[in-house]
Amino acid sequence: MQATISRPADTATSAHDRVYRGLRSRIMHGQIAPGQALTLRGLGKEFEVSMTPAREAVNRLVAEGALSMSSSGRVATPELSNERIEELAALRSLIEVELASRALPRAHMALIDRLQSINSTIADAVSNRDAVGYIRTNLEFHRTLYLRAQAPAMLAMCETVWLQLGPTMRALYGRLRRSEPPQFHRLIIAALKAGDEPGLRLAVRSDVTQGLRMLAS
């Protein structure tokens, strides 16, 4: 069998994708604070790539609203205004309520058991004061439910909103000083068990907007 030869273009694409995915995950999970500056040189050194894949990854994240770039070329995570937080909270409410509603007919017991397990992991993150772990597992809870909606375009839009909110969610976690998992997760699980669509829609809407609206107040 003939060995596959890695071409330069393939290597460049792989390097760009590695930086993009690594940086995207950090932003979404709140590992980078709002307004924190990033440099191509620093990213290149950290991910052990040249400036070109670092620049391509940054440009892609700027296009997705995860990073901002000033006229002088300064790159940073966005510091969201109250109006922008309200807008993104409204988007979460619209998109995620619809995803949950579409997922309900396919919410078998294995899914409900998985959501309960994730919620236990969230409780551990809360007790350990692990902000990044909390945000990651909280999003995993929602993503696990929404995958059952079988609406990939809608889920992709949802993840773009999460990405834009990542650093702000970290700031929100610090303000909330949580001592227990989100109360609405239990209501989401109860509504899924009961096949209660109105209850599910209300629980999801409350869960995804309550904290953000408090941050914007």
Secondary structure as the mmCIF struct_conf table of DSSP 4:
data_model
#
loop_
_struct_conf.conf_type_id
_struct_conf.id
_struct_conf.beg_label_comp_id
_struct_conf.beg_label_asym_id
_struct_conf.beg_label_seq_id
_struct_conf.end_label_comp_id
_struct_conf.end_label_asym_id
_struct_conf.end_label_seq_id
HELX_LH_PP_P HELX_LH_PP_P1 GLN A 2 ARG A 7
HELX_RH_AL_P HELX_RH_AL_P1 PRO A 8 MET A 28
TURN_TY1_P TURN_TY1_P1 HIS A 29 GLY A 30
BEND BEND1 ILE A 32 ILE A 32
TURN_TY1_P TURN_TY1_P2 PRO A 34 GLY A 35
STRN STRN1 ALA A 37 LEU A 38
HELX_RH_AL_P HELX_RH_AL_P2 LEU A 40 PHE A 47
TURN_TY1_P TURN_TY1_P3 GLU A 48 GLU A 48
HELX_RH_AL_P HELX_RH_AL_P3 MET A 51 ALA A 63
TURN_TY1_P TURN_TY1_P4 GLU A 64 GLY A 65
BEND BEND2 ALA A 66 LEU A 67
STRN STRN2 SER A 68 MET A 69
TURN_TY1_P TURN_TY1_P5 SER A 71 SER A 72
STRN STRN3 VAL A 75 ALA A 76
HELX_RH_AL_P HELX_RH_AL_P4 ASN A 82 ALA A 103
HELX_RH_3T_P HELX_RH_3T_P1 LEU A 104 ARG A 106
HELX_RH_AL_P HELX_RH_AL_P5 MET A 109 SER A 127
TURN_TY1_P TURN_TY1_P6 ASN A 128 ARG A 129
HELX_RH_AL_P HELX_RH_AL_P6 ALA A 131 LEU A 147
TURN_TY1_P TURN_TY1_P7 ARG A 148 ALA A 149
HELX_RH_AL_P HELX_RH_AL_P7 PRO A 152 LEU A 176
BEND BEND3 SER A 179 GLU A 180
HELX_RH_AL_P HELX_RH_AL_P8 GLN A 183 ALA A 194
TURN_TY1_P TURN_TY1_P8 GLY A 195 GLY A 195
HELX_RH_AL_P HELX_RH_AL_P9 GLU A 197 ALA A 216
#
